[in-house]
Every structure is written in structure tokens, then in C-alpha cells.
Amino acid sequence: MTEPTPYSTPQPQQPYGAQPAGPKTNVLAIIALIGGFVIPLAGIIVGFIALNQIKTSGEGGRGLAIGGIVVGFVVGALTILLVAFSVIIPLMLVGSYGGYNY
């Protein structure tokens, strides 16, 4: 057996194989995340349905489904607060203006 010289050509090596595909992402989990921003109640409902499907089928996307639920609750709560304050604050201002002056 001879020692390889520094100028010898390298031996050919096997190319890397393709990475195995991961688990398929649940479509409802993706819809839940998008729906959480657009229609919060839909994001919450679809997120819980997606979690149930992921648990039974073993698909990926659990984080997306949980994200859709959380975003749905947060956006929904902010929407309720916005509507409440847009009604309550003007009523408070009108009420503090005073009574009827005839």
C-alpha cells in the first residue's frame, strides 16, 4: 500500500442522499393560523379541529394550530375591546357634558 502524495487526485465519493420527507402538515392548521388574523372565531374553531386531526393522524402542524387558536383569541379580545371603547368613551363624554339646559 502506498502513501497518497499531496498532489494525487482524490478518490470519488458517494453523493449525499436526499433528506427523507417529514410528516405532512395539516391543511386546517395552516387555515387556522391565517383565519386567526382575518376571522378570529374561525381561527379558534378550525384550530381545535386541526389539533384533533393532528392527534389522530400524526400529521405535522401542531404549532400552527395552536398559533391559530392563540391569535384568534388575542385578535378577538382586541376587537371586542376596540368596539367596547368606541361605544363607552363617546357615551361617557356625552354624559359628562351635562344635562339638558332649557
C-alpha positions as CSV (number, residue, x, y, z in Angstrom):
1,M,0.0,0.0,0.0
2,T,1.4,3.3,-1.0
3,E,1.0,6.6,0.8
4,P,-1.0,9.2,-1.2
5,T,1.0,12.1,-2.3
6,P,-0.2,15.6,-1.7
7,Y,-0.8,16.0,-5.4
8,S,-2.7,12.9,-6.1
9,T,-6.3,13.0,-7.3
10,P,-8.9,12.5,-4.6
11,Q,-10.9,9.3,-4.6
12,P,-14.6,9.8,-5.8
13,Q,-17.1,9.7,-3.0
14,Q,-20.8,8.9,-2.8
15,P,-23.1,11.9,-3.2
16,Y,-25.3,12.8,-0.3
17,G,-28.8,11.2,-0.5
18,A,-32.0,13.2,-0.4
19,Q,-33.4,14.1,3.0
20,P,-36.4,12.0,4.0
21,A,-39.6,13.9,3.8
22,G,-41.0,15.0,7.2
23,P,-44.6,14.5,8.3
24,K,-47.2,16.2,6.1
25,T,-48.5,19.4,7.5
26,N,-52.2,19.5,8.3
27,V,-54.0,21.9,6.0
28,L,-56.5,23.0,8.6
29,A,-53.6,24.1,10.9
30,I,-52.5,26.5,8.2
31,I,-56.0,27.8,7.6
32,A,-56.4,28.2,11.4
33,L,-53.4,30.5,11.6
34,I,-54.5,32.6,8.7
35,G,-58.1,32.6,9.9
36,G,-57.0,33.8,13.3
37,F,-55.9,37.1,11.8
38,V,-58.8,37.5,9.4
39,I,-61.8,36.0,11.2
40,P,-60.8,35.2,14.8
41,L,-63.7,32.9,15.7
42,A,-63.0,30.8,12.6
43,G,-59.3,30.6,13.5
44,I,-60.3,29.3,17.0
45,I,-62.7,26.7,15.8
46,V,-60.6,25.4,12.9
47,G,-57.6,25.4,15.2
48,F,-59.3,23.0,17.6
49,I,-60.5,20.8,14.7
50,A,-56.9,20.7,13.3
51,L,-55.5,19.7,16.7
52,N,-57.9,16.8,16.9
53,Q,-57.0,15.7,13.4
54,I,-53.3,16.0,14.1
55,K,-53.7,13.9,17.3
56,T,-55.4,11.1,15.4
57,S,-53.5,11.1,12.1
58,G,-50.0,12.0,13.3
59,E,-49.6,14.8,10.8
60,G,-47.4,17.9,11.5
61,G,-48.7,21.4,12.1
62,R,-49.5,21.3,15.8
63,G,-47.7,24.6,16.4
64,L,-49.6,26.2,13.6
65,A,-52.9,25.1,15.0
66,I,-52.0,26.3,18.5
67,G,-50.8,29.6,16.9
68,G,-54.2,30.0,15.1
69,I,-56.1,29.4,18.4
70,V,-53.9,31.9,20.3
71,V,-54.0,34.5,17.5
72,G,-57.8,34.1,17.2
73,F,-58.3,34.7,21.0
74,V,-55.9,37.7,21.0
75,V,-57.4,39.4,17.9
76,G,-60.9,38.6,19.1
77,A,-60.3,40.1,22.5
78,L,-58.7,43.2,21.0
79,T,-61.6,43.6,18.6
80,I,-64.1,43.4,21.5
81,L,-62.1,45.9,23.5
82,L,-61.9,48.3,20.5
83,V,-65.7,48.1,19.9
84,A,-66.4,48.5,23.6
85,F,-64.2,51.5,24.0
86,S,-65.5,53.1,20.8
87,V,-69.0,52.9,22.3
88,I,-68.3,53.6,26.0
89,I,-65.9,56.5,25.7
90,P,-68.3,58.6,23.5
91,L,-71.1,57.8,25.9
92,M,-69.0,58.9,28.8
93,L,-68.1,62.2,27.1
94,V,-71.7,62.9,26.2
95,G,-72.8,62.0,29.8
96,S,-70.2,64.3,31.3
97,Y,-71.2,67.2,29.1
98,G,-74.1,68.0,31.3
99,G,-77.8,67.8,31.4
100,Y,-80.5,69.4,29.4
101,N,-80.5,73.2,29.5
102,Y,-83.9,74.6,28.6
